[in-house]
Amino acid sequence: MKENTHLLFDGKRIEISPDIMPVFSFLMEIEKEIESLLGFSKKLNDIKESYLEMIDFVGFLSNKIKENNLDFKYNFKEHPEKIAEKLNFDIPLRSQVIVLFASLDVLFNLHMAYKNETDNENDLRKLTMDTDNAKSFLNIFLLNEENQYYKDNKLRLLRIDSNKLKNLRNSLTHFFSIGRGGLSLAPNLLDEKARKLENLLKQNKQGNVVFISPEDLYGLIKDANILRMKKWSDDFQNNSNDFKRKMNFVIDLVKREGAVIVLNRDLNIK
């Protein structure tokens, strides 16, 4: 057992021992990838807006060239406005949510390893496939007021339960579908319309459908990770020996299974 293993988190600042750092580095890399994926469309739209501004400026310069009778001509291979149209691209909702559920599965596996004191692959597979374990995890870390995102959006998220969330996860990851569990997907941009459609379907007795956006799921998962840190911190302060023993299974699991990011600049290959 590593004697220096410790974790303290007050909601804003975190202090961890070096042996736990691989766990947090692994989780932070996952979050960076997810933020990059979810923010891709916005970045692309920002590029498009900047490009359209450049087109306007080029048009202004073109008029000045004509006004001053300057001999200058340039032909674009493709009309600039068609190039701008190519920047109209959104990452499909299902793909975004599948990636988010993959990150949630990581947290679930770490939770099972810690709680059951095991890093055995077969044991963890059985534990994470257990429906009761999955629903309990979702209720503890996502669907209650200890999760700040859920608390802040409780009125809207109240109709989502662990069974619906689990069924959506299974349908998406196993069949690239949303199944018939009563939970569907809608982009955050259409949130108001999604709420109206929920009420309309309910009034017409066409189903008790609830819509969730990738942004909602990301908010829940992000705060689930924060809640996990708080609970680990509480465990350390309540019984440091129990915490150290359990955390060693998490550390060993991440060291064995966690992906390592290798940047191009670090590849000394000619």
N, C-alpha and C positions, 0 to 999 in steps of 0.2 A: 504493500500500500504506500502511495506517495504521501509523505508527511506534509508537504507544503500545499496540497490540493485545497483551494479555497475559492469562494465566489461570493461577492457582496454587491448587491444592487439596490439602490434607493429609489429607482424609478427614473433617474436622470443619469447618474454616474455608475459605472460598473468597475469593480476591481476583481481581477481573476489571476490565478496562479499560472505560470508559464505552461504547465502540463495540460491545462484546459484550453489554452489558446488555439490548438488545431481544430477543436470543436467549433469555436466561434469564427475562426477564419473560414471554415467550410460553410457555415451558415451565412456569413456575410457575402461570400462569393455567389451563393445561390440567389440571395436578395438582389445583388447587383445585376445579375443576368435577368431576373424577372423585371426589375425596374427598366432595364434597357429594352426588353421586349414590349412592355406595356407603354413605354414612352416613344416607341418607334414611329407610330403614326403622327404624333405631335411634332417630333423632330422633322419628319418628312414634310409636314404642312408648313413648318417654319421655313424650311428650305424653299418650298414652293412660293411662299409669300415674298421672300427675298429675291427669288428669281423673277417674279412678276414685276417687282420694283425695278430690277435691272432692265427688263424689257421696256418699261415706261421710259426709263432714262435713255436707252438706246433709241427709242422713238423720238425723244426730244433732240438728241444729237443728230439724228437723221434729218430732222426738219431744219436744224441750223446749217447742216451741210448744203441742203437744197437752197436755203435762203442766201447763202454766200457763194453759190455756184462753184463749190469745190468739186474737183474731179475725184470722186471716191465711190467705189462700188464693191459690195461684198454680198455673196449669196450663201445663205445658210443651207446646209444639207437637208435640214428639216425645219419646218416652220416653228418658230420659238413657242407659240401657243400650244402646239402639239406636244412639245417637250414638257411643258408645264402639266399637261393632262396626264402624262405618264407618272407624275408624282402623286396622283390620286390613288392611294393604296392603303388598305387597312389590313392588319393581321386578323384572320378569321377568329370569331369569338370562341369557337370550340377549341381551337389550338391554344389560345390564351389560357382558357380555363383548365385544359389538360395539364399545361405546364404548372399552373398554380396548384393543382391537386398533387402533382408530383412533388412539389416542395412541401406540401402538407404531409405527404406520406413520409418524408424524411423526419419531420418533427414527431410524427406518430411512432416511427421506429425508435427514435432516441428515447421517447417517453416509455415505450415498452421495455427497452434495454435497461433503463434506469429503475423503473418500478419493479421489474421482475428479476433484476440482477443477472442478466444474461446477455451475451453477445453472440450466442450460437445461432447460425443462420436458420437452421430448421426450427428451432424454438421460436425465433422471432417471426418466422413465416406463419406458424400456427397462431401465435398471439395476435398478429396484425390482421389475420383473416377471420378472427372471431368477431362476430357482429356486435356482441355486447361490449367488447373492448373498444371497437371503433366508435360506437355511439357514445360510450362513456367519455372517451377522449374528446369528441366533438363538443359534448355538453360542458365539459370542464374547461376547455381552452378557447372555444369559439363562441358558443351559444349561451353565454351568461354575462352578467353585468361586470364581472371581473375583467372581461375583454372590453377595453375602452371603446373600440370601434362599434361593437355591438351595443354598448350602453348609450353611445351618442346617437345611434340610429335604430334604437330598439323598436320604435313605433312602426318602422318600415320593415324591419327584419324579424319581427315577432312571429310571423307566419312560417318562418323557416325552422324546421326541426332537424334533429340529427339523422333521422331516417331518410328524409328527403335529400339531405346533403350527401349522405352515404350512397343513396341510389343514383344520384346524378354523377357522382365520382365514378361509380362502377360502370354506368352506361357509357360515359365518355371514354374512359380508358380502355374498356373492353370491346366496345362496338361503335365508337365515334358517334354516339347518339345521346339524346337526353332522356331516353326511356319514358316511362309513364308514371314516374314518382311524384309528379305534381310540381316539380321545380324546373323552370325553363330559364333561358338566357336572353338578355337584352343589353345592348351597350348603354353605358352611363348617359350618353347623349339623349337617349330615348326614355329616360327614367320616368318622366311625367306621363308619357303615353303608355308605358308599361303598367303603371299604377291604375290608369283608367281602364286598360284592357283587363286587368285582374278583376276589378269591380264589375265590369260588364259581363265577363264570363260567369262570375258568381251569381249575378242577378238573373241571368238567363239559364241558370242551372246547367252550364256547359262544362263544369269542372272547377275545382278549387286550385287554380294554377297560380303559382308565385314566380315572379321573375327576379333574377339576381344578375348583377353585372360583374365583369372581371374586376372592376375597381372595388366592388363590395367584398368579393372573395379575397382580394389582395389585402384590403384593410383588416379583415378578420384574421387572416393568417399572420400578417405583420404584428398585430397586437397579441396574437397567440404566442408568438415567439417571445415577446416582451413578458407576457404572463408566465411563460415557462422559466424565464430567468428569475423573475420574482419568487417563484415557488422554490427554485433551486437555492436562491439566497436565503429564504426562510428555513429551508431544510438544513443548510449549513449552520445557521445560527442556533437552530433548535437542537441539533445533534450532529456535530461535525464529523464524528467517526462514521455514522451511517451514511452521511452525504458522500464522504470520500470513497467509501466502499462501493456505493452505487455508481458514482460518477466514473469510476475506473472502467466500468463496462461500456459507458458511453464513449469515453476516450478511445478505448481499444476498438470499438465498432467503427468510429470515424476514421481512425488510422488505417484500418484494414479495408474499408469499403468506400471511403470518401474519395471523390475525384480530385486530382491535383491539376491545377491550371499551369500550363507551361507557355510562356510568352515567346513570340518569335525571336526577340532579342536575346533570349536565354538559350536558344538552340545553337550550339557551336558546331553546326553541320555545314560542310562545304560541298 
